[in-house]
């Protein structure tokens, strides 16, 4: 084989690798930023999650003392809080830190951010419903 085509191919590969190096650094930075954002969102959501657990207990106690007509609503809100807790635990069990710092990892992290934002949205709705119900049932 002639050395000239091999040299041209090698130079082309080297130029390609150098040209993509800058964007690789940008993607790596984006992946780290997305990961940090996801972990911050996770931590914020988990802080509210502890409120879910305490409100579940409060609703359980309230349901035990409530007349039958009130139990349905209380138990419904408690079930929704349980659901919120379960979807957060499921997300945490399924989540995997990306091994690479590429566009695939960035896409994965973006999807995970969307998922945790949705969990946080559901959690806040359910927390609000529980707080309203507890305030309505137990004015203090």
C-alpha positions, 0 to 999 in steps of 0.5 A: 500500500502506498504511504501517501493515502495512509498519511492523508487518512491519518491527517484527516482523522487527526484534524477531525479529532482536533476539530471535535475536541472543543465541542467535546469540552463544551459537551462535557461542561454541559453534562456536568452542569446538567448533572449539578442541576439535576442533583440540586433539583433532587435535593430540593424535591427530597426536602419536600419529600420528608413533608410528604411522609409526616403528612401521610402520618397525620392524615392516617391519624385524622382518618382514624378519628374521622366519620365515615364520610370524611375518611374517603377524602382523607384516604384519597389524599393520603393515597396520592401522597403515598403515590408521590413517595413511591414515584420518587423512590422509583426514580431514585432506584432507576437513576444511573449517573452517566459514565460518559460526557457526551451528547447521549449523557446530556440528553439522558440528564435532560430527560431526568431533569424533566422527570424530577420536575414532574415528580416535584410538581405532583408532590407539590400538588399533593402536599397542597391538598394535604395541607388544605385538608389538615387545616380544614379538618384541624383549624389551629 
